[in-house]
């Protein structure tokens, strides 16, 4: 069921700083990687995720309680 994959992806975007940085750097590659790992996504879902406004995602992530955030311990290059 692809809706679960979308929800899982959005949760990860919201809580995982390194994942957001990787997605910012290579959106198509990250989606391909997820699909290769068994996450089903329709063409419509892929297009919608590729078009995500990452600034909005960053603002949302910044408002979440840090106890549910996954911190990035590596240096992430600026966007």
N, C-alpha and C positions, 0 to 999 in steps of 0.2 A: 504494500500500500504506500503510494508515494507521499500522501499527506503527512504521514509519520516522518518520512525523510525530510520534508520541508521543515516541519516543527523541530526536528533534531538539529538541522542546519542552523535555523534561526536562534535556537538556544545556544548553540556553540558560538555563533557570531556575537551574541550578547555577553557571553561569560568568559570567552577565551581570547585574550589580547593577542597572543601569537597567531592564532588562527585568523583573526581579523587582519593582521598585517600580511599574512601569507595570501589571503583572499584579495586584499588590496593590490598586491604585486602581481597576482596571476589568477584572475577570476576563473577563466576557462579551465586552467590546469587543476585548480582545486575541485571544481565540479566534476571534472573527468576522474580525478583521483577518488572522489567519494563514490561515483558510480561504479568504478572498477572494484571498489571494496564491497559492493553489493547494495548500495543505497539506490533504490529506483527513483528516477525523476523523469517526468514527462518533458517533452519539448517546451511546453508552455511554462512549466515550473522552472526549467533551466533558464529560459529567457527572462522570467521574472526575477530570479535570483541574480542573474548577471547584471540586471538593471538596478539592483539595490542601491539606495543612497547611503553610502558608507559614512558620511558625516552624521546622518541621523542615527545610524547604528552606534557610532562612537558616543554621541550625546546620550543615548539610551543606556549604553554600557556604563558610562560615567555616573549615572544616577542609581545604579544598582548597588546594593549593600556589598561592600568588599569581601564579606565572608562567603559570598557565592561566586566570586570572580576567580578565574585562574590567572595568576600573574605571570607575566613573561619575565624570565630571569636573564634572557639573552638580549643583547642590544638589537633593537628593531630599527631598520633604516627609516628615516622620515618619508612620508608619502610625497 
